[in-house]
């Protein structure tokens, strides 16, 4: 039940005094970091000034020009110059005026083209030097990129903390959600479609009795200024993806936790329970967008709600320490609490279904299935007009640990899914066990079982996997915040890693997981070697490992410092590896034996805060780096990792990659008044025509490259439900990968437009996060 403690309590979280103190502490730490960086910057400028005193004493070029001009004007006219003919007085005055004007122009110093521009982050000026090939910075035009993005594939499924989130449609599509996207995955065709009209994380789904229309509810979320956004429910057509109705905007608080369509009246009504403190329960005529009734439900977490299949006036809800039986009459709702009596009251009632005989079966955190039936009213005790109450008729021991989900099959048989024991058990209609199977431990517990369509069965797990068949095949999605993302130099594969300690290698063409391994610590950054044979992964402890892509084995294991690593980057020819750390240093290694042997070459020392991003020059001799206090520094690696004091000298250098978030060529990606943490990552395309940006507000942006002027226009793309932590283009720029943090979601975008190698017309075979198995389904084993 520990899983349910977390998932239930997460729906009622709100800022408390401790979180406010943490915010203040982080703000103070930021200020201290800025003060340290300002001091270091000042000391660096003093040293630079001392070195340049001899140069300052020399005559500047414009002063030389001024002296030459003055000398020529004061030079007496040569005696050989012919004298001018006599002229009238007005003509002489005009000529004198013209001479004075010419003299004034000659005396005016000739300024060179603008050489630098400043941008400000949190009040700190950052100087950007303008490359020589830009003759007039002011006349530069910032246009939208000629390319655009289309959502191509969604990797992942939100089973970790959500219920009733996986259904099978008659169309052959499985419908589920992750982040802000509802995915429709066709199991046989192995294709995906996406409903993308939500503005924040989707939390629940309900399928209309016609098996075509779908209701999806979302959490509230916040905008970029931290102001809360209102949650709502969308009802939409699963065939056309057209939104039919939006309900509840301005009514629901915090988010929508549970949904259900009525079934006995052809799905006229929709029941919604929100995530407010009182978990308000409302019933809507959704087609007319009319709210018929709204009442307070409970202060405890609510995990499920549904209408009776035979009577729209009867509704059941369940959650922490309760099961409620609601009666709708004359636009009022009355509830009766389920009484456990002689049976142990569970901490959570996690799920329920209606049997074909009209009884209610509940699954709880004690591992029991309880059968609730109506008993006659005791008129002596309850008084006249009593209608009876729900009593427990039977208790069935079902699972070790929690009963997470139940599903009624067409013939009346029941499937139940367990937490601790990870079992799926088939029961007869009278709850006699018939057969069972167990989910492999790596996939986690059974979260939900999809409705059966013929012989097909889908199971969603708590480790964000979707399985079918006998569960001999499948994959474990990421279950915690992700940061590390790298794309292969020659193939359509990419690697992800994060706080769940998993390193996953994905195939972007087949849309499937190639392989996955678990490390001892969190993986935070990664990079493929240019030969594509190995990949280096930086961990949270200063340790880093190199994995062989074929054998999946660790071929090198080293440690630099004892703080987390934030960036790994190979030089263009693969002879060096740069490792950026939170200890403010960049460690440089010689790479030999095809990326299997590493020897320390040097260390770049000079940053006054932790390293955030770095790139190599095209000739592999220099590095550009950014740090947590918004510094841009340049390093001469070939000459012994020397800090280049004069940053002006690096203005024309060409870079093999561009992932630094601060630099002249990407200055326009920053909004006015930005916090230095608003942009988490960026990546220039290999064609050097566009740059993708991952921001803190759930957005992916696409700019033209270069974009060195403020307020550069961009295309904005939604889909992630939390801060976007990283973006990378595939080797041929056909796709962009973006990675969410808390939403554990990877989005694959198809790049469409001029000069991008548009693959939109190609048929790419796909096998998804929903992995298939040719084995027989559960209910046939």
C-alpha positions in Angstrom: 0.0 0.0 0.0 3.0 2.3 0.2 2.5 2.9 -3.6 -1.0 4.1 -2.8 0.1 6.3 0.0 2.2 8.2 -2.4 -0.3 8.3 -5.3 -3.2 9.2 -3.1 -1.5 11.9 -1.1 0.0 13.4 -4.2 -3.5 14.6 -5.3 -3.9 16.7 -2.2 -0.5 18.3 -1.9 -0.3 22.0 -1.4 2.4 24.5 -0.5 3.2 24.6 3.2 5.5 26.5 5.4 8.4 24.1 4.8 8.2 24.5 1.0 8.1 28.3 1.4 11.2 28.1 3.5 12.9 26.0 0.9 12.0 28.5 -1.8 13.6 31.3 0.3 16.7 29.2 0.9 17.1 28.5 -2.8 16.7 32.3 -3.5 19.4 33.1 -1.0 21.7 30.4 -2.5 21.2 32.0 -5.9 22.1 35.5 -4.6 25.3 34.1 -2.9 26.2 32.4 -6.2 25.8 35.7 -8.1 27.9 37.6 -5.6 30.7 35.1 -5.9 30.6 35.3 -9.6 30.5 39.0 -9.6 33.6 39.1 -7.4 35.4 36.6 -9.6 34.5 38.6 -12.7 35.8 41.8 -11.2 39.1 40.1 -10.2 39.4 38.7 -13.7 38.8 42.1 -15.3 41.5 43.7 -13.0 44.0 41.1 -14.1 43.1 41.7 -17.7 43.4 45.5 -17.2 46.9 45.1 -15.8 47.9 43.0 -18.8 46.6 45.6 -21.3 48.0 48.8 -19.8 50.8 48.9 -22.4 48.2 48.6 -25.2 46.0 51.3 -23.7 48.9 53.8 -24.0 49.2 53.3 -27.8 47.3 55.5 -30.2 43.9 54.1 -31.3 43.1 53.8 -35.0 40.5 56.5 -35.0 42.8 59.0 -33.3 45.4 58.4 -36.0 42.8 59.1 -38.6 41.8 62.3 -36.7 45.5 63.5 -36.7 46.0 62.8 -40.3 42.8 64.7 -41.2 43.8 67.7 -39.1 47.2 67.8 -40.6 45.9 67.8 -44.1 43.5 70.7 -43.3 46.2 72.8 -41.8 48.7 72.2 -44.6 49.3 75.5 -46.6 48.1 75.5 -50.2 50.9 74.9 -52.7 52.1 77.9 -54.7 51.5 76.0 -57.9 47.8 75.8 -57.2 45.9 78.0 -59.7 44.1 80.9 -58.2 40.3 81.0 -58.3 38.5 83.6 -60.5 36.7 86.5 -58.8 33.2 85.5 -57.4 30.2 87.3 -56.1 29.6 87.7 -52.3 26.7 85.2 -52.0 28.7 82.5 -53.8 31.7 83.2 -51.6 29.5 82.8 -48.5 28.1 79.4 -49.7 31.5 78.1 -50.5 32.8 79.1 -47.1 29.9 77.3 -45.5 30.6 74.2 -47.5 34.3 74.3 -46.5 33.3 74.6 -42.8 31.0 71.6 -43.2 33.7 69.5 -44.9 36.2 70.5 -42.1 33.7 69.4 -39.4 33.2 66.0 -41.1 37.0 65.6 -41.4 37.5 66.4 -37.8 34.8 64.0 -36.6 36.3 60.7 -35.5 35.3 57.7 -37.7 33.8 55.0 -35.3 34.4 51.4 -36.3 31.3 49.0 -36.7 29.7 48.0 -33.4 31.8 45.2 -31.8 29.7 44.0 -28.9 26.3 43.9 -27.4 25.1 43.4 -23.8 22.3 41.2 -22.6 21.1 41.2 -19.0 20.1 38.2 -16.9 18.9 38.9 -13.3 20.5 42.4 -13.7 23.9 41.0 -14.6 25.4 42.3 -17.9 26.7 39.6 -20.2 28.9 40.9 -23.1 28.5 39.2 -26.5 31.1 40.0 -29.2 29.8 40.4 -32.7 31.5 38.2 -35.4 33.4 40.0 -38.1 31.1 38.8 -40.9 28.2 40.8 -39.4 28.8 44.3 -40.8 25.6 46.0 -39.4 24.1 44.3 -36.4 21.1 46.7 -36.3 20.0 45.7 -39.7 20.0 41.9 -39.0 16.5 40.4 -39.6 15.1 37.8 -37.3 12.7 35.5 -39.1 10.8 32.4 -38.1 12.6 29.2 -39.1 11.7 27.7 -42.5 11.1 24.3 -40.7 8.3 23.2 -38.3 7.7 20.3 -36.0 5.0 17.7 -35.9 4.5 15.3 -33.0 5.6 11.9 -34.4 5.8 9.5 -31.4 5.3 9.5 -27.6 7.4 7.2 -25.5 6.0 6.4 -22.1 2.8 5.8 -20.1 1.7 7.3 -16.8 1.1 4.3 -14.6 3.2 5.4 -11.7 0.5 7.4 -9.9 -2.7 7.3 -12.0 -5.5 4.8 -12.3 -8.1 3.8 -14.8 -5.8 5.2 -17.5 -5.7 2.4 -20.2 -8.6 1.3 -22.4 -9.0 -0.7 -25.6 -11.3 0.7 -28.3 -13.2 -1.3 -30.9 -11.0 0.4 -33.5 -8.1 -1.7 -32.2 -6.4 1.2 -30.5 -5.2 1.4 -27.0 -5.9 4.8 -25.4 -3.8 6.0 -22.6 -2.0 9.2 -21.5 1.3 10.7 -20.4 2.2 14.4 -19.8 -0.3 16.5 -21.8 -1.0 14.0 -24.6 -3.6 11.3 -24.9 -2.1 8.6 -27.1 -4.1 6.3 -29.4 -1.9 3.4 -30.3 -3.1 0.9 -32.9 -1.8 -2.4 -31.7 -1.9 -4.3 -35.0 -0.7 -1.5 -37.3 1.8 -0.2 -34.7 0.9 3.4 -35.3 0.1 6.3 -33.0 -2.3 9.2 -33.1 -2.4 12.0 -30.5 -5.0 14.2 -28.8 -3.1 17.4 -28.0 -5.7 19.9 -26.7 -4.7 19.7 -23.0 -2.7 22.5 -21.5 -1.3 20.6 -18.6 -0.9 17.0 -17.4 -3.8 14.6 -18.1 -4.8 12.8 -14.9 -7.8 10.6 -15.9 -9.8 9.1 -18.7 -13.3 7.8 -19.2 -14.8 6.0 -22.3 -18.3 6.7 -23.4 -20.7 3.7 -23.8 -20.5 4.2 -27.6 -16.7 3.4 -27.3 -16.0 6.3 -29.6 -16.2 9.4 -27.4 -13.6 10.0 -24.7 -13.5 12.3 -21.7 -10.1 13.4 -20.3 -9.4 15.6 -17.3 -6.3 17.5 -16.5 -4.5 19.1 -13.6 -4.5 22.9 -13.0 -0.8 23.7 -13.6 0.7 27.2 -13.6 1.7 29.7 -16.3 5.2 31.0 -16.8 4.6 33.7 -14.1 3.6 31.1 -11.5 -0.2 32.0 -11.7 -2.5 29.0 -11.4 -4.3 27.9 -14.6 -7.8 26.5 -14.4 -8.3 22.7 -14.9 -11.1 21.4 -17.2 -12.5 18.2 -18.9 -12.5 17.7 -22.6 -14.9 15.4 -24.4 -13.6 14.4 -27.8 -14.2 12.1 -30.7 -11.6 9.3 -30.8 -12.1 8.8 -34.6 -11.6 12.4 -35.7 -9.8 13.8 -32.6 -12.2 16.7 -32.7 -13.1 18.3 -29.4 -16.8 18.1 -28.7 -17.1 19.9 -25.4 -15.1 21.6 -22.7 -16.7 21.5 -19.2 -15.8 22.8 -15.8 -13.5 25.7 -16.6 -13.7 27.9 -13.5 -15.5 25.2 -11.5 -12.8 22.6 -10.7 -9.9 23.3 -8.3 -6.3 22.0 -8.6 -7.2 19.3 -11.1 -9.6 16.6 -12.2 -9.0 13.3 -10.2 -11.7 10.9 -11.5 -14.3 10.7 -14.3 -17.1 8.4 -15.4 -19.8 8.4 -18.0 -23.3 7.1 -17.2 -24.1 3.9 -19.1 -27.8 3.1 -18.5 -29.0 6.2 -20.4 -26.6 6.0 -23.4 -24.0 8.2 -21.7 -25.9 11.4 -21.1 -24.2 12.3 -17.9 -20.6 12.7 -16.8 -19.5 12.5 -13.1 -16.4 14.5 -12.1 -14.5 14.6 -8.9 -11.9 17.3 -8.6 -8.7 17.6 -6.5 -9.8 20.4 -4.1 -9.7 19.8 -0.4 -13.3 18.7 -0.3 -13.0 16.7 -3.5 -16.1 18.2 -5.0 -18.4 15.7 -6.8 -20.4 17.1 -9.7 -22.8 15.6 -12.3 -23.0 17.2 -15.8 -25.2 16.9 -18.8 -22.0 17.1 -20.8 -23.6 17.6 -24.2 -25.5 20.7 -23.0 -22.6 21.8 -20.7 -25.0 22.0 -17.8 -24.0 21.1 -14.2 -27.0 19.4 -12.5 -25.5 19.0 -9.0 -22.4 19.6 -7.0 -21.6 18.4 -3.5 -18.6 18.0 -1.2 -17.3 14.5 -1.3 -14.6 14.0 1.4 -11.4 15.5 2.7 -9.7 12.2 2.0 -8.1 11.3 -1.3 -10.6 9.9 -3.9 -9.3 7.3 -6.3 -12.3 6.2 -8.3 -15.9 7.0 -9.3 -18.5 5.3 -11.5 -22.2 5.1 -12.3 -24.2 1.9 -11.7 -24.5 0.2 -15.1 -28.3 -0.2 -14.5 -29.3 3.0 -12.8 -27.9 6.5 -13.5 -29.1 7.7 -10.1 -26.7 5.5 -8.3 -23.0 6.5 -8.1 -20.1 5.0 -6.2 -16.8 6.6 -5.2 -13.9 5.1 -3.3 -10.5 6.2 -1.9 -8.6 6.6 1.4 -10.5 4.8 4.2 -13.9 5.0 2.5 -16.4 3.8 -0.1 -19.5 5.9 -0.6 -22.8 5.0 -2.2 -24.5 8.1 -3.7 -28.1 8.6 -4.7 -29.1 11.3 -7.2 -32.7 12.5 -6.8 -34.3 15.8 -7.8 -30.9 17.5 -8.5 -29.6 16.5 -5.0 -27.0 14.0 -4.1 -27.1 12.0 -0.8 -24.4 9.6 0.3 -24.2 6.6 2.5 -20.9 5.3 3.8 -20.0 1.7 3.4 -19.8 0.1 6.8 -17.1 -2.5 7.2 -18.6 -3.8 10.5 -16.8 -7.0 11.6 -14.3 -6.8 8.7 -11.0 -4.8 9.1 -11.3 -1.3 7.7 -8.7 -1.0 5.0 -6.4 2.1 4.7 -7.4 2.4 1.0 -10.3 1.2 -1.1 -8.4 1.2 -4.4 -10.9 0.0 -7.0 -14.4 -1.4 -7.6 -16.5 -3.0 -10.3 -20.2 -4.0 -10.7 -20.8 -7.7 -11.0 -23.5 -9.0 -13.5 -25.7 -9.8 -10.5 -25.8 -6.1 -9.4 -23.3 -6.5 -6.5 -20.4 -4.1 -6.0 -16.9 -5.7 -5.6 -14.2 -3.5 -4.0 -10.5 -4.1 -4.0 -8.5 -2.8 -1.0 -5.0 -2.3 0.4 -5.4 -5.3 2.7 -5.4 -7.6 -0.4 -9.2 -8.4 -0.1 -12.1 -8.3 -2.6 -15.2 -7.4 -0.7 -18.7 -8.1 -2.1 -21.3 -5.5 -1.2 -25.0 -6.2 -1.4 -28.1 -4.4 -0.4 -29.9 -5.5 2.7 -33.4 -4.7 3.9 -33.8 -1.6 6.1 -34.2 -2.0 9.8 -37.2 0.3 10.2 -37.0 0.1 14.0 -33.6 1.5 14.1 -33.5 3.8 11.0 -37.1 5.0 11.1 -39.9 5.1 8.5 -38.9 5.6 4.8 -35.5 3.9 5.2 -34.4 2.3 2.0 -31.8 -0.1 3.3 -28.0 0.0 3.2 -25.0 -1.6 1.6 -23.5 -4.5 3.6 -20.5 -6.7 3.0 -21.8 -10.0 2.0 -18.5 -11.7 1.4 -14.7 -11.3 1.8 -12.3 -13.0 -0.6 -8.6 -13.1 0.0 -7.2 -12.1 -3.4 -3.6 -10.8 -3.3 -0.6 -10.3 -1.1 -0.5 -6.6 -0.7 -3.0 -4.3 -2.4 -5.6 -5.1 -5.0 -4.8 -2.3 -7.5 -7.4 -3.0 -10.2 -10.3 -5.2 -11.3 -12.0 -5.8 -14.6 -15.3 -7.6 -15.5 -15.1 -9.9 -18.5 -18.0 -10.3 -20.9 -19.2 -13.6 -19.4 -19.1 -12.3 -15.9 -15.6 -13.6 -14.9 -13.3 -11.1 -13.1 -9.7 -10.2 -13.5 -7.8 -8.7 -10.5 -4.3 -7.1 -10.5 -2.1 -7.2 -7.4 0.5 -4.8 -6.1 3.1 -6.5 -4.0 2.6 -9.9 -5.6 2.4 -8.5 -9.2 -0.2 -11.2 -10.1 -3.1 -11.1 -12.5 -5.7 -13.5 -11.4 -8.8 -14.7 -13.2 -11.9 -15.4 -11.0 -15.2 -17.0 -11.8 -18.3 -15.0 -11.3 -18.7 -16.3 -7.8 -15.0 -15.4 -7.0 -13.5 -18.9 -7.3 -9.9 -18.6 -8.5 -9.4 -20.1 -12.0 -5.8 -19.2 -13.1 -3.1 -16.7 -12.6 0.2 -15.3 -13.9 2.8 -13.0 -12.5 4.3 -9.8 -14.0 8.1 -9.8 -14.1 9.5 -7.7 -11.2 11.2 -5.2 -13.5 7.8 -4.0 -14.7 6.5 -3.2 -11.3 3.0 -3.9 -9.9 -0.2 -4.2 -11.9 -1.7 -0.7 -12.2 -4.7 -1.3 -14.5 -6.1 -4.0 -16.8 -7.8 -2.8 -20.0 -11.2 -4.1 -21.1 -10.9 -7.2 -23.1 -11.7 -7.0 -26.8 -11.9 -10.6 -28.1 -8.7 -12.3 -27.2 -6.6 -9.2 -26.4 -5.6 -8.0 -23.0 -3.5 -5.0 -22.0 -1.9 -4.4 -18.6 -0.5 -1.1 -17.4 2.1 -1.3 -14.6 3.4 1.0 -11.9 6.7 1.3 -13.6 5.1 3.0 -16.6 5.0 -0.1 -18.9 2.2 -1.5 -21.0 2.3 -5.2 -21.6 0.2 -7.7 -23.6 0.1 -11.4 -24.2 1.8 -13.5 -21.5 3.9 -10.5 -20.5 7.1 -12.1 -21.8 7.8 -8.9 -23.8 7.5 -5.3 -22.8 9.7 -2.4 -21.6 10.2 -0.3 -18.5 9.7 3.3 -19.1 11.4 6.0 -17.0 9.8 6.5 -13.7 11.6 9.5 -12.4 13.0 12.8 -13.6 15.2 12.6 -16.7 18.0 14.9 -17.7 20.5 13.0 -19.9 19.8 12.8 -23.7 22.2 11.9 -26.5 21.7 11.1 -30.2 23.8 8.7 -32.2 26.2 10.3 -34.8 25.1 8.0 -37.7 22.0 6.0 -36.7 18.5 6.9 -35.7 19.0 5.8 -32.1 19.1 7.9 -28.9 19.9 7.4 -25.2 18.1 8.7 -22.1 19.0 8.6 -18.5 17.8 10.1 -15.2 17.1 9.8 -11.5 15.7 6.3 -11.7 19.2 5.1 -12.5 18.1 3.6 -15.8 20.0 4.1 -19.1 17.8 3.4 -22.0 18.7 3.2 -25.7 15.8 3.7 -28.1 15.3 3.2 -31.8 13.7 6.4 -33.3 12.7 4.6 -36.5 11.0 1.5 -35.0 9.8 3.5 -32.0 10.9 0.9 -29.5 13.4 0.3 -26.7 16.5 -1.4 -28.0 17.9 -2.1 -24.5 18.0 -0.8 -21.0 20.4 -1.2 -18.1 20.4 0.0 -14.5 23.3 1.9 -12.9 24.3 2.3 -9.3 23.6 6.1 -9.4 21.5 8.6 -11.2 22.6 9.4 -14.8 22.4 13.1 -15.6 24.3 13.6 -18.9 25.6 11.5 -21.8 27.3 11.7 -25.2 28.0 9.2 -28.0 31.6 9.0 -29.3 31.9 10.2 -32.9 32.6 6.6 -34.1 29.3 5.5 -32.5 30.7 2.5 -30.7 30.5 3.8 -27.1 28.5 6.2 -25.0 29.7 8.0 -21.9 27.3 8.7 -19.1 27.9 11.2 -16.3 26.4 10.3 -12.9 25.3 12.2 -9.8 28.4 11.4 -7.7 31.2 12.6 -10.0 31.6 9.1 -11.4 31.2 8.4 -15.1 31.0 5.2 -17.1 31.5 4.3 -20.7 29.2 1.7 -22.2 29.8 -0.4 -25.3 26.7 -0.2 -27.5 27.0 -3.8 -28.8 27.8 -5.7 -25.6 26.1 -3.2 -23.2 29.0 -3.6 -20.9 30.9 -0.9 -19.0 34.3 -0.6 -20.7 35.5 2.3 -18.5 34.7 3.6 -15.1 36.2 6.8 -13.7 35.5 9.5 -11.1 36.2 13.3 -11.2 35.5 15.1 -7.9 32.5 14.2 -5.7 29.8 16.4 -7.2 27.3 15.7 -9.9 28.4 15.8 -13.6 26.3 18.0 -15.8 27.8 17.6 -19.3 29.8 15.1 -21.3 31.1 16.1 -24.7 33.5 14.4 -27.2 35.7 16.5 -29.5 34.7 16.2 -33.2 37.4 13.7 -34.0 36.8 11.7 -30.8 40.4 12.2 -29.5 39.2 14.1 -26.4 36.4 13.9 -23.9 35.4 17.0 -21.8 33.6 16.3 -18.5 31.8 19.3 -16.9 31.2 19.1 -13.2 29.3 20.9 -10.5 32.7 21.4 -8.8 33.3 24.3 -11.3 35.9 22.3 -13.3 36.0 20.8 -16.8 38.1 17.7 -16.9 39.8 16.8 -20.2 40.7 13.2 -21.2 42.7 11.7 -24.0 40.6 9.0 -25.8 42.2 6.0 -27.4 41.3 2.5 -28.5 38.1 3.5 -30.1 36.7 5.2 -27.0 37.6 2.3 -24.6 40.6 3.9 -22.9 40.8 7.3 -21.2 43.8 9.1 -19.6 43.6 12.5 -17.9 45.0 15.3 -20.2 44.2 18.4 -18.1 41.7 20.4 -16.2 40.0 23.8 -17.1 40.0 26.0 -14.0 38.5 29.4 -13.9 34.7 29.2 -13.6 33.2 30.6 -10.4 30.1 28.4 -10.5 29.1 24.9 -11.7 29.5 24.0 -15.3 26.1 23.8 -17.2 27.0 23.5 -20.9 30.0 23.2 -23.2 30.9 22.8 -26.9 34.0 22.0 -28.9 35.3 24.1 -31.8 35.3 22.4 -35.3 39.1 22.0 -35.2 38.9 20.3 -31.8 41.3 22.8 -30.1 39.0 25.0 -28.2 36.0 24.8 -25.8 33.2 27.3 -25.1 31.5 26.8 -21.7 28.6 28.2 -19.6 28.2 28.1 -15.9 25.5 28.5 -13.2 26.4 32.2 -12.8 25.9 33.0 -16.5 29.6 33.1 -17.5 30.8 32.5 -21.0 34.4 31.3 -21.0 36.7 30.0 -23.7 39.6 27.5 -23.3 42.6 26.6 -25.4 42.7 22.8 -24.8 45.5 22.1 -27.2 47.8 24.4 -25.4 47.2 22.9 -22.0 43.6 23.8 -21.0 44.4 27.5 -20.8 41.7 30.1 -20.1 41.5 32.6 -23.0 41.4 36.0 -21.2 40.4 38.0 -24.2 37.0 36.7 -25.2 36.9 39.1 -28.2 39.4 36.8 -30.0 36.9 33.9 -30.0 34.1 35.8 -31.8 34.8 34.3 -35.2 35.5 30.7 -34.0 33.3 28.0 -35.5 31.7 25.4 -33.2 31.2 21.7 -34.0 28.0 21.8 -31.9 26.0 24.5 -30.2 24.4 23.5 -26.9 25.6 26.5 -24.8 22.5 28.5 -23.8 24.5 31.7 -23.6 26.4 33.0 -26.6 26.0 35.6 -29.4 24.5 33.2 -31.9 21.6 32.2 -29.6 21.1 35.4 -27.6 17.6 35.9 -29.2 16.2 32.7 -27.5 16.0 34.6 -24.2 12.9 36.5 -23.3 13.2 39.9 -21.8 13.4 39.7 -18.0 14.4 36.0 -18.0 15.7 34.2 -15.0 18.9 32.4 -15.8 17.2 29.1 -15.3 14.3 29.6 -17.7 16.1 27.7 -20.5 17.4 24.3 -19.6 18.9 23.2 -22.9 19.2 24.1 -26.5 20.6 22.4 -29.6 21.6 23.6 -33.0 20.7 21.4 -36.0 23.5 19.7 -37.9 22.5 21.8 -40.9 23.1 24.9 -38.8 19.7 26.4 -39.9 17.7 26.1 -36.7 18.0 25.8 -33.0 15.6 24.0 -30.6 15.1 25.2 -27.1 13.9 23.4 -23.9 12.3 25.8 -21.4 11.1 25.7 -17.8 7.4 26.2 -18.9 6.7 22.9 -20.6 7.5 24.3 -24.1 9.7 23.3 -26.9 10.7 26.2 -29.2 12.1 26.3 -32.7 14.2 29.3 -33.8 16.2 30.1 -36.9 19.9 29.9 -36.5 21.7 32.2 -35.8 19.3 34.3 -33.7 21.4 36.9 -32.1 18.8 39.7 -31.6 16.4 40.0 -28.7 12.7 39.0 -29.2 13.6 36.6 -32.0 10.4 34.9 -33.3 9.9 31.1 -32.8 7.4 28.3 -33.1 6.2 27.0 -29.8 5.2 23.4 -29.2 3.2 21.9 -26.2 3.0 18.4 -25.0 5.2 18.1 -22.0 3.6 18.4 -18.6 6.7 19.6 -16.7 9.9 21.5 -17.3 11.6 20.3 -20.5 15.1 19.2 -19.5 16.8 18.5 -22.9 16.5 18.5 -26.7 18.5 16.9 -29.4 18.3 16.5 -33.2 18.9 13.1 -34.8 22.0 12.7 -36.9 20.3 13.8 -40.2 18.0 16.4 -38.6 14.9 14.3 -39.6 13.6 14.4 -36.0 13.9 16.3 -32.8 13.8 14.5 -29.4 12.6 16.4 -26.3 12.6 15.1 -22.8 10.4 16.1 -19.8 11.5 16.1 -16.3 8.8 15.1 -13.8 6.5 13.9 -16.6 8.9 11.1 -17.5 7.9 11.6 -21.1 10.0 11.5 -24.3 8.4 13.2 -27.3 9.7 12.6 -30.8 9.0 15.4 -33.3 9.2 15.1 -37.1 11.0 18.1 -38.7 9.2 19.4 -41.7 10.4 22.1 -44.1 13.1 23.2 -46.4 16.5 21.5 -46.3 15.8 19.2 -43.4 15.6 15.8 -45.0 11.8 15.7 -44.5 10.9 12.1 -43.8 7.2 12.7 -43.4 6.3 10.7 -46.5 8.4 7.7 -45.5 6.7 4.8 -43.8 8.6 4.1 -40.6 7.8 0.8 -39.0 6.8 1.3 -35.4 6.5 -0.7 -32.3 5.9 1.5 -29.3 6.0 1.9 -25.6 3.2 -0.7 -26.0 5.4 -3.7 -26.7 3.8 -6.7 -28.3 4.2 -10.4 -27.8 3.1 -13.3 -30.0 2.3 -15.4 -27.0 -1.2 -16.2 -25.9 -3.1 -13.6 -23.8 -3.6 -13.9 -20.1 -7.2 -15.1 -20.2 -6.2 -18.0 -22.4 -3.3 -19.3 -20.4 
